[in-house]
């Protein structure tokens, strides 16, 4: 899974044990200048409330396999609405 600035991610305990309560997180960037364990990432972004409003800027350390993209950003940085399934 490729992560892009503007993606809204669901961060849960599957990503890291510190996230016992699920958190929506709008990605600013994947921090690539820090060495981490295989499969782990440092991410810069905004913690979002239930309305999608940024409430805090954060840097989090998570496992890539535990992340889920809720809303993907399009290549020009705009937010693409989630796919609706009947």
C-alpha positions as a printed NumPy array, in Angstrom:
array([[  0.   ,   0.   ,   0.   ],
       [  1.383,   3.392,  -1.01 ],
       [  0.648,   6.201,   1.408],
       [  0.155,   9.697,   0.007],
       [ -0.157,  13.129,   1.61 ],
       [ -3.833,  13.833,   2.226],
       [ -4.781,  10.193,   2.797],
       [ -7.044,   9.72 ,   5.812],
       [ -5.979,   6.621,   7.719],
       [ -7.629,   4.566,  10.421],
       [ -5.033,   3.906,  13.114],
       [ -5.881,   1.124,  15.574],
       [ -4.068,  -1.211,  17.953],
       [ -3.197,  -3.35 ,  14.91 ],
       [ -0.886,  -0.494,  13.873],
       [  0.57 ,  -0.04 ,  17.371],
       [ -0.487,  -1.078,  20.869],
       [ -0.637,   2.567,  21.973],
       [ -3.789,   3.094,  19.875],
       [ -6.332,   1.25 ,  22.012],
       [ -8.981,   3.669,  20.737],
       [ -9.204,   3.952,  16.918],
       [ -8.006,   7.283,  15.514],
       [ -8.559,   8.966,  12.161],
       [ -5.316,  10.518,  10.922],
       [ -4.755,  12.788,   7.89 ],
       [ -1.283,  12.113,   6.537],
       [  1.097,  14.999,   5.903],
       [  4.126,  12.838,   5.097],
       [  5.924,   9.585,   5.724],
       [  9.133,  10.427,   7.596],
       [ 11.883,   8.752,   5.55 ],
       [ 15.011,  10.214,   7.118],
       [ 14.743,   8.13 ,  10.305],
       [ 15.836,   4.495,  10.444],
       [ 13.124,   2.184,  11.797],
       [ 12.404,  -1.496,  12.229],
       [ 11.316,  -3.399,   9.128],
       [  7.618,  -2.772,   8.471],
       [  7.387,   0.216,  10.846],
       [  6.919,   3.869,   9.824],
       [  7.03 ,   7.319,  11.332],
       [  4.116,   9.411,  10.043],
       [  3.442,  13.141,  10.373],
       [ -0.164,  14.228,  10.233],
       [ -3.267,  15.467,  11.971],
       [ -5.488,  13.606,  14.396],
       [ -9.103,  14.092,  13.264],
       [-12.324,  14.252,  15.244],
       [-15.587,  12.564,  14.189],
       [-16.372,  15.486,  11.833],
       [-12.977,  15.206,  10.099],
       [-11.614,  18.374,  11.692],
       [ -7.947,  18.375,  12.68 ],
       [ -7.596,  18.518,  16.461],
       [ -3.86 ,  17.931,  16.916],
       [ -0.7  ,  17.679,  14.839],
       [  1.113,  14.42 ,  15.648],
       [  4.067,  12.237,  14.709],
       [  3.207,   8.561,  15.183],
       [  5.178,   5.293,  14.954],
       [  3.116,   2.488,  13.407],
       [  3.242,  -0.792,  11.525],
       [  2.312,  -0.349,   7.86 ],
       [  0.263,  -3.574,   7.86 ],
       [ -1.988,  -2.242,  10.635],
       [ -3.072,   0.883,   8.743],
       [ -6.281,   1.202,   6.743],
       [ -6.934,   3.985,   4.23 ],
       [-10.371,   5.503,   4.869],
       [-10.146,   8.2  ,   2.198],
       [ -7.401,   8.396,  -0.42 ],
       [ -6.09 ,  11.709,  -1.741],
       [ -5.902,  12.181,  -5.498],
       [ -2.565,  12.981,  -7.105],
       [ -3.114,  16.764,  -7.087],
       [ -3.602,  16.754,  -3.297],
       [ -7.405,  17.029,  -3.3  ],
       [ -9.394,  14.581,  -1.202],
       [-11.295,  11.915,  -3.119],
       [-14.595,  10.881,  -1.509],
       [-14.755,   7.309,  -0.226],
       [-16.097,   4.639,  -2.567],
       [-19.712,   3.8  ,  -1.822],
       [-20.821,   0.178,  -2.085],
       [-24.54 ,  -0.642,  -2.314]])
